[in-house]
Amino acid sequence: MKRVGLFGGNFDPFHYGHLNSMESVAERFGLDEVRAVPAAQSPLRLQTQGSTPEQRLEMLRRGVRDNADLIKVDTREIERGGVSYTIDTIDSLKKEDDVALMLIIGMDQFTKFDQWKNFDRILAQADLVVTTRPGMELPYSLEDFPLGVRALVADYDSQQAMLKGGHTIYFMRLEDVEASSTEIRKKVRFGQPVNSLVPPGVEEYIRENKLYEGVQRTIGDFEKFAAYCSQLLVDKGGINAQTYDLRDRSAPTEFTLIASGTSTRHASALTEHLVREVKKEYNVWPENIEGQSEGRWVVVDYGALIVHVFYDYVRQEYRLEQLWTRRPR
């Protein structure tokens, strides 16, 4: 039976960290091939500003061009359209061929794996390989597993977890490349080189198509934009919205906005409202969003404006405003 790795993602853009993960897992587990599957739309994240599915697919193709014997680009999720669910991809692969599948994900994805659609069916049809990035730790005990996955484990010895259904979750520490798609997009936006983070063909495609530069040009006046975002949060019940002008100091952004929700759910709802209304008014998505699913501290990156939406209790704990007490407000 052919041993096939399955590696999905947005690949926005594809970088050396993706490549290293696929190659390292394939070598350790003796995989015959790895299917790199770009998503049409990821289910567990809000829409962010970036390249089109077709552009992401082209960057992936260019990025793995020198590894075509091992890595095969699989376009089924983009062709299917809509929200991309891994279980649908596994079902369709199993119908095509009798293969032994190993699903490759990062530790950051594993922590919320029980939020994936039919995660139990995924683990009934494929082994799972969980890789670590620099700075990420592997689980120390079964208590560190997502609650839904914990119930499926028969035995765990820190390197692997044997599941009751017969499959296995393997944990693998990578000699990884310090690369993330979010940081690469930021570097491009500020005109910094990315040649050490992405394959040459990917860098060339980003440069030729002027990717990741659109938010700055579209928004234009960020002082006005910051005031607009602040008012959106206040109108939705946001607490103590404060905007700081950072233009005369060395900072990765020109303005920052802080506001609170009365609960984690309220903080997430404030973020969704902000993203939705900005899209209507300015026709842009954020560059990146972090923390949306938890709602404790949500960071929305619009380039020259960074928005922090806290659960108010968490805001009082971190006191982020103290960083800018001498800045114009």
C-alpha positions in Angstrom: 0.0 0.0 0.0 1.4 3.4 -1.0 2.3 5.6 2.0 1.1 9.2 1.3 1.5 12.3 3.4 -1.2 15.0 3.3 -0.1 18.6 4.0 -2.8 21.3 3.6 -2.8 25.0 4.2 -3.3 28.4 2.7 0.3 28.7 1.5 0.0 32.5 1.5 2.8 32.5 0.6 4.5 29.1 0.4 7.8 29.2 2.3 10.8 27.1 3.4 9.1 26.1 6.6 6.4 24.3 4.7 9.0 22.6 2.5 11.1 21.5 5.5 8.1 20.0 7.2 7.1 17.9 4.2 10.6 16.7 3.4 11.5 15.9 7.1 8.3 13.9 7.7 8.6 12.0 4.4 12.2 11.0 5.3 11.4 9.9 8.8 8.3 7.8 7.9 9.4 6.6 4.5 6.6 8.2 2.6 6.2 7.5 -1.1 4.8 11.0 -1.8 3.4 14.0 -0.1 0.3 15.7 -1.4 0.4 19.5 -0.9 -3.2 20.6 -0.8 -3.9 24.4 -0.9 -7.3 25.3 0.7 -9.9 27.3 -1.1 -11.1 28.8 2.2 -9.9 27.8 5.7 -12.8 27.0 8.1 -11.4 28.2 11.4 -10.2 31.7 10.5 -11.7 35.0 9.4 -10.9 36.1 5.9 -7.7 38.1 5.6 -6.1 40.2 2.9 -3.9 38.2 0.7 -3.5 36.5 -2.7 -6.3 34.7 -4.6 -6.6 30.9 -4.5 -5.1 30.8 -8.0 -2.1 32.9 -6.9 -1.5 30.8 -3.9 -1.7 27.7 -6.1 0.9 29.1 -8.5 3.3 30.1 -5.6 3.0 26.5 -4.3 3.8 25.0 -7.7 6.8 27.2 -8.1 7.9 26.5 -4.5 8.0 22.7 -4.9 9.2 22.6 -8.5 12.6 21.2 -7.5 11.0 18.5 -5.3 8.4 17.2 -7.8 9.5 13.6 -7.4 8.3 13.7 -3.8 5.8 16.5 -3.5 2.7 16.5 -5.6 0.4 19.5 -5.8 -3.2 18.5 -5.3 -5.8 21.0 -6.5 -9.0 19.3 -5.4 -9.9 21.8 -2.6 -9.6 24.8 -4.8 -11.5 23.0 -7.6 -14.2 22.1 -5.0 -14.5 25.7 -3.8 -16.2 27.0 -0.7 -14.9 26.1 2.8 -12.2 23.4 2.7 -12.6 20.5 5.1 -9.9 18.0 5.5 -12.3 15.1 6.0 -13.8 15.8 2.6 -10.3 15.6 1.0 -9.5 12.4 2.9 -12.8 10.8 1.8 -12.1 11.7 -1.9 -8.5 10.4 -1.7 -9.7 7.1 -0.2 -12.2 6.6 -3.0 -9.5 7.1 -5.7 -6.8 4.8 -4.3 -6.1 2.3 -1.5 -3.5 4.4 0.4 -2.1 4.7 3.9 -2.5 8.4 4.8 -0.5 10.5 7.2 -1.9 13.9 7.9 0.8 16.4 8.7 -0.1 19.4 10.9 1.7 21.9 13.2 1.4 22.0 16.9 -0.6 25.2 16.7 -3.2 23.4 14.7 -3.2 20.3 17.0 -4.2 22.4 20.0 -7.6 23.0 18.4 -7.8 19.8 16.4 -11.1 18.8 18.1 -12.7 21.9 16.5 -12.0 20.4 13.0 -15.1 19.0 11.2 -15.4 15.2 11.9 -12.0 15.1 13.6 -12.8 11.7 15.0 -13.4 10.3 11.4 -10.1 11.9 10.3 -8.3 9.9 13.1 -10.2 6.8 12.1 -8.8 7.0 8.5 -5.3 8.4 8.9 -2.3 8.7 11.2 -1.5 12.1 12.4 2.0 13.7 12.5 2.3 16.8 14.7 5.4 18.9 14.1 6.8 21.7 16.2 8.0 25.1 15.1 10.7 27.0 17.0 9.4 28.0 20.3 6.5 25.5 20.4 6.5 22.7 22.9 5.2 19.2 22.5 2.6 17.9 24.9 4.0 16.8 28.2 1.1 14.6 29.2 -2.3 13.6 28.0 -3.8 16.6 29.8 -2.1 18.8 27.1 -4.2 17.2 24.4 -7.4 18.8 23.0 -10.3 17.5 25.1 -12.0 15.7 22.2 -8.9 14.0 21.1 -8.0 12.9 24.7 -11.0 10.6 24.7 -9.8 8.7 21.7 -6.3 7.8 23.1 -5.6 4.3 24.4 -1.9 4.9 25.4 0.6 7.8 25.3 4.4 7.8 25.8 5.4 11.4 25.0 6.6 10.5 21.4 3.4 9.0 20.1 -0.2 8.3 21.1 -1.9 5.0 20.2 -5.6 5.5 19.4 -8.4 3.2 20.3 -9.3 2.9 16.6 -5.9 1.6 15.6 -4.2 4.7 14.2 -1.4 6.7 15.8 -0.6 10.3 16.6 3.2 10.9 16.2 5.0 14.0 17.6 8.1 15.2 15.7 10.4 18.0 16.6 11.8 19.7 13.5 15.0 21.5 12.8 12.8 24.1 11.5 13.2 27.3 9.5 12.2 30.5 11.2 9.5 31.4 8.7 5.8 32.2 8.8 3.5 33.4 6.1 2.3 36.3 8.4 5.8 37.6 8.9 6.7 37.2 5.2 3.7 39.3 4.2 4.7 42.0 6.8 8.3 42.0 5.4 7.0 42.4 1.8 4.7 45.2 3.0 7.6 47.1 4.5 10.0 46.5 1.6 12.2 44.0 3.5 13.9 41.1 1.7 12.4 37.6 2.0 14.8 35.6 -0.2 16.0 33.6 2.8 12.4 32.6 3.7 10.9 31.6 0.4 12.1 29.7 -2.7 13.4 31.9 -5.6 10.3 31.2 -7.8 8.0 32.3 -5.0 9.9 35.5 -4.4 9.9 36.3 -8.1 6.1 35.7 -8.3 5.4 38.0 -5.3 7.5 40.8 -6.8 6.1 40.5 -10.3 2.5 40.5 -9.1 3.0 43.1 -6.3 1.4 40.8 -3.7 0.7 41.9 -0.1 0.9 45.7 -0.8 -2.7 46.5 -1.4 -4.0 47.5 2.1 -1.7 50.5 2.5 -2.7 51.9 -0.9 -6.4 51.2 -0.6 -6.9 52.7 2.9 -4.8 55.8 2.4 -5.4 58.1 5.3 -4.8 55.9 8.4 -5.6 58.6 10.9 -9.1 58.8 9.5 -9.2 55.0 9.3 -8.2 54.6 13.0 -11.0 56.9 14.0 -13.5 55.0 11.9 -12.4 51.7 13.5 -12.6 53.1 17.0 -16.2 54.3 16.3 -17.2 50.9 15.0 -16.1 49.3 18.2 -17.8 51.9 20.4 -21.0 51.6 18.5 -21.0 47.8 19.1 -20.5 48.3 22.9 -16.8 48.3 23.0 -15.3 49.6 26.3 -12.7 52.4 26.6 -11.5 52.5 23.0 -8.1 54.3 22.9 -6.1 55.1 19.7 -2.4 56.1 19.9 -0.4 57.9 17.2 3.0 56.2 16.8 4.2 58.0 13.7 7.1 59.8 15.2 8.7 56.8 16.7 10.4 53.6 15.5 7.4 51.2 15.5 6.1 48.5 13.1 2.9 50.4 12.7 1.7 54.1 12.6 -1.4 53.8 14.9 -2.6 51.3 17.4 -6.2 51.0 18.8 -7.1 49.2 22.0 -10.7 48.4 23.1 -12.4 45.8 25.4 -15.4 43.5 25.4 -17.3 42.5 28.4 -16.5 38.8 27.8 -14.5 36.6 25.4 -17.6 36.1 23.3 -18.1 39.9 23.1 -14.5 40.5 22.2 -14.8 38.0 19.3 -18.1 39.6 18.2 -16.5 43.0 18.2 -13.7 41.7 16.0 -16.2 40.1 13.5 -18.2 43.4 13.4 -15.0 45.4 12.8 -13.7 43.2 10.0 -17.1 43.0 8.3 -17.8 46.8 8.3 -14.3 47.7 7.2 -14.7 45.3 4.3 -18.0 47.1 3.3 -16.5 50.6 3.7 -13.0 50.1 2.4 -13.2 46.8 0.5 -10.1 45.3 2.3 -9.6 42.4 4.7 -7.0 42.6 7.5 -3.5 41.4 6.8 -3.8 39.0 9.7 -6.0 38.1 12.7 -4.7 36.3 15.8 -6.7 35.1 18.9 -10.2 35.3 17.3 -11.3 31.8 18.4 -10.4 32.4 22.1 -11.5 36.0 22.4 -9.1 36.9 25.2 -6.8 39.1 23.2 -7.6 39.5 19.5 -5.0 41.3 17.3 -6.3 42.6 13.9 -3.5 43.8 11.6 -4.4 46.4 9.0 -0.7 47.3 8.3 -0.4 50.9 9.5 -3.1 50.3 12.1 -3.0 47.4 14.7 -6.2 46.8 16.6 -6.2 45.0 20.0 -9.6 43.8 21.2 -9.4 42.4 24.8 -11.7 40.7 27.1 -11.6 43.5 29.6 -10.4 41.3 32.5 -7.4 40.3 30.4 -6.8 43.9 29.3 -6.4 44.9 33.0 -3.9 42.1 33.5 -1.6 43.1 30.6 -2.0 46.9 30.8 -0.8 47.3 27.2 -1.5 51.0 27.3 1.5 51.6 29.5 3.7 51.1 26.4 2.3 54.3 25.0 1.6 56.6 27.9 3.6 59.4 26.4 2.2 59.1 22.9 -0.6 61.4 21.4 -4.0 59.8 22.0 
